[in-house]
Amino acid sequence: MSKKSDFDEVVVETEEVLESQPVSKDTVLPYSIEWSEHVLDHLTDGELKEGNPTVDGLRRVTEEVFGDILSSTSHIYSHDVGRGICTLKHTLQIRKHGTGDIITVDGCVDVNRGNIPHPFNQHLVATADTRAEGKAIRRALKIRVVTAEEMQNSDEDDILAAEENITDQQILAINQMCKRLDVNLEVAVKATCAGVASIRGVSNLQGRNLLASLAQYQRDVSLIPKDSIGYNPNWRETFDSGGKK
């Protein structure tokens, strides 16, 4: 992946703290372990690309499970056509369901024409705007995912990905795809990555390839191997070493 700039880490978040409201014990809250998966469960299949949520999908789900988007604006910090770079900030203001708290969240991104595939590299401002909005939304939701639009990178990134470990975001995406397709996650992973004892032993690039295979299954379920059918929700107990290979 391309190196992040200082702008990429800028987050501004303000909250009006109101009196807390009683919460049902069955409610999944933003700070709970299940929250990210809960948000993804509300997306339609068309709002997921290889397990990653689209910005359009997250925008819709935000208003369904989190709060009303009061404003959504962008500010271009720099745009150099000759050098093919753009830095942009997207700001969201959201009124949270239940409490009425109003939060403001910023997402900033840098895009470089050389790191973006065609045809998106011909539309730097639009690409930066979509990515920045996606970053602002996922920061507001506090979810451990990367949007489909943020995953649009050049083939050169595959070289680095082959040396990197699988990420928590990829694992979450793989789990979401397997759940929707009724595929046994452990069987699917071992079929692609022979010899791994834990999903943490999979490389970043192998994780991408597995997501691509699952996306193909989503387009044609007849391609799913019979021995892979049957999602096991308890797969983490035996196939997740918790960060240890």
C-alpha positions in Angstrom: 0.0 0.0 0.0 1.2 3.6 -0.5 2.8 5.4 2.4 0.3 7.5 4.4 1.0 11.3 4.8 0.3 13.4 7.9 -3.0 14.4 6.4 -4.1 10.8 6.2 -4.0 10.5 10.0 -6.0 13.7 10.7 -9.2 13.0 12.5 -11.4 15.7 14.1 -14.2 14.4 16.2 -16.4 16.5 18.6 -19.4 15.3 20.6 -22.1 16.9 22.6 -22.5 14.6 25.7 -26.1 14.2 26.6 -27.7 12.1 29.3 -27.3 8.4 28.6 -30.3 6.4 27.6 -31.1 2.8 28.8 -29.9 0.2 26.3 -31.3 -3.3 25.8 -28.9 -6.1 26.6 -29.4 -7.4 23.1 -28.3 -4.2 21.5 -24.9 -4.3 19.7 -23.0 -1.2 20.6 -20.2 0.6 18.7 -17.6 -0.4 21.3 -18.6 -4.0 21.4 -16.5 -6.8 19.7 -19.5 -7.7 17.5 -20.1 -4.2 16.2 -18.1 -4.3 12.9 -19.7 -7.6 11.9 -23.2 -6.2 12.9 -22.7 -3.3 10.5 -21.6 -5.5 7.7 -24.6 -7.8 8.2 -26.9 -4.9 7.3 -25.3 -4.5 3.8 -26.8 -6.1 0.8 -24.7 -8.4 -1.4 -24.5 -5.6 -4.0 -23.0 -3.3 -1.4 -20.0 -5.6 -0.8 -17.2 -6.0 -3.3 -14.9 -9.0 -2.4 -16.1 -8.6 1.2 -15.4 -4.9 1.4 -18.3 -2.5 1.8 -18.9 0.2 -0.8 -19.1 3.8 0.4 -22.7 4.0 -0.9 -23.6 0.9 1.2 -21.9 2.3 4.4 -23.7 5.6 3.9 -27.1 3.9 3.8 -26.3 1.6 6.7 -25.0 4.5 8.8 -28.5 6.1 8.8 -30.1 2.7 9.5 -28.0 1.6 12.5 -26.1 4.7 13.8 -27.6 8.1 13.1 -28.9 10.7 10.6 -26.3 12.3 8.4 -26.9 16.1 8.7 -24.2 17.3 6.4 -21.5 15.8 4.2 -19.0 18.2 2.7 -15.5 18.1 1.0 -12.6 20.5 1.0 -9.7 20.2 -1.5 -6.4 21.0 0.1 -4.3 20.5 -3.0 -4.7 19.3 -6.6 -1.8 19.3 -8.9 -2.9 18.1 -12.4 0.7 17.9 -13.7 2.0 15.8 -10.8 -1.2 13.8 -10.6 -1.8 14.2 -6.9 -4.8 15.4 -4.8 -5.3 15.9 -1.0 -8.8 16.2 0.2 -10.8 16.2 3.4 -14.4 15.1 3.8 -16.4 16.1 6.8 -19.6 14.4 8.2 -22.0 15.7 10.8 -24.2 13.0 12.2 -27.0 13.0 14.8 -26.8 9.7 16.7 -29.9 7.6 17.1 -31.3 7.3 20.6 -29.3 10.0 22.3 -29.4 12.8 19.8 -25.6 13.4 20.2 -24.1 15.3 17.3 -20.7 14.3 16.1 -18.4 15.7 13.5 -15.8 13.4 11.9 -13.2 14.2 9.2 -11.5 11.8 6.8 -8.5 12.9 4.9 -6.7 11.2 2.0 -3.9 11.7 -0.5 -4.2 10.1 -3.9 -1.5 9.7 -6.5 -2.3 8.9 -10.1 0.5 6.4 -10.2 -1.0 4.3 -7.5 -4.6 4.2 -8.9 -5.8 1.8 -11.6 -7.5 3.0 -14.8 -10.0 4.6 -15.2 -10.0 6.0 -11.7 -6.6 7.6 -12.2 -8.3 9.9 -14.7 -10.6 11.3 -12.0 -8.4 12.2 -9.0 -10.7 14.6 -7.2 -13.7 12.3 -7.5 -11.6 9.3 -6.3 -10.2 11.3 -3.4 -13.6 12.5 -2.4 -15.1 9.0 -2.4 -12.2 7.6 -0.4 -12.2 10.4 2.1 -16.0 10.0 2.6 -15.5 6.3 3.2 -12.8 6.9 5.7 -15.0 9.5 7.6 -17.9 7.1 7.7 -15.9 4.1 9.0 -14.3 6.3 11.6 -17.7 7.6 12.7 -19.0 4.0 12.9 -15.8 2.9 14.5 -15.6 -0.2 12.3 -12.5 -2.3 11.5 -12.9 -2.4 7.7 -11.6 -0.8 4.6 -14.0 0.3 1.9 -14.0 -1.2 -1.6 -13.0 2.1 -3.1 -10.0 2.3 -0.8 -8.9 -1.1 -2.0 -8.5 0.2 -5.6 -4.7 0.3 -6.0 -2.2 -0.5 -8.6 -0.8 -4.0 -9.3 2.6 -2.9 -7.8 1.0 -3.1 -4.4 0.7 -6.9 -4.8 4.5 -7.2 -4.5 4.4 -5.6 -1.1 1.2 -7.5 -0.1 2.9 -10.9 -0.7 5.3 -10.0 2.1 2.7 -8.7 4.5 0.5 -10.6 6.9 -3.3 -10.8 6.5 -5.0 -7.9 8.2 -7.9 -8.0 10.7 -10.0 -6.1 8.0 -9.4 -8.9 5.5 -10.3 -11.6 8.1 -13.5 -9.7 8.8 -14.3 -9.5 5.0 -13.5 -13.2 4.5 -15.8 -14.2 7.4 -18.6 -12.0 6.1 -18.4 -13.6 2.6 -18.2 -17.1 4.0 -21.2 -16.5 6.2 -23.3 -15.1 3.3 -22.3 -18.0 1.0 -22.6 -20.7 3.7 -19.0 -21.7 3.1 -16.8 -23.3 5.8 -14.1 -20.7 6.3 -11.4 -23.0 7.5 -11.9 -25.4 4.6 -11.9 -22.5 2.1 -8.7 -21.0 3.5 -6.8 -24.3 3.6 -7.9 -25.1 0.0 -6.2 -21.8 -1.1 -3.3 -21.8 1.4 -2.1 -25.3 1.9 -0.5 -26.1 5.3 -1.7 -23.1 7.3 -2.7 -24.0 10.9 -4.4 -20.6 11.5 -5.9 -17.9 9.4 -3.1 -15.6 10.8 -0.6 -17.7 8.8 -2.1 -16.4 5.5 -0.4 -13.5 3.7 -2.1 -10.3 2.7 -1.9 -11.3 -1.0 -3.3 -14.7 -0.3 -6.2 -13.0 1.6 -6.9 -10.9 -1.4 -6.9 -13.9 -3.7 -9.2 -15.8 -1.4 -11.6 -12.8 -1.4 -11.5 -12.8 -5.2 -12.4 -16.5 -5.2 -15.3 -16.0 -2.8 -16.5 -13.1 -5.0 -16.6 -15.5 -7.9 -18.6 -18.0 -5.8 -21.0 -15.1 -5.1 -21.5 -14.6 -8.8 -22.0 -18.3 -9.5 -22.8 -20.4 -6.4 -22.5 -23.6 -8.4 -18.7 -23.1 -8.3 -18.6 -23.7 -4.5 -16.9 -27.0 -3.8 -19.2 -29.4 -2.1 -16.7 -30.1 0.7 -16.7 -26.3 1.5 -20.4 -26.0 2.1 -21.5 -25.3 5.7 -20.5 -22.1 7.5 -19.2 -22.7 11.0 -19.7 -19.6 13.3 -17.3 -21.0 15.8 -14.3 -21.3 13.5 -12.2 -18.8 15.5 -12.0 -21.3 18.4 -9.8 -23.7 16.4 -8.5 -21.6 13.4 -7.6 -18.2 14.8 -4.4 -18.0 16.8 -5.1 -14.4 17.8 -2.2 -12.9 15.9 0.3 -15.7 16.4 1.3 -17.8 13.4 
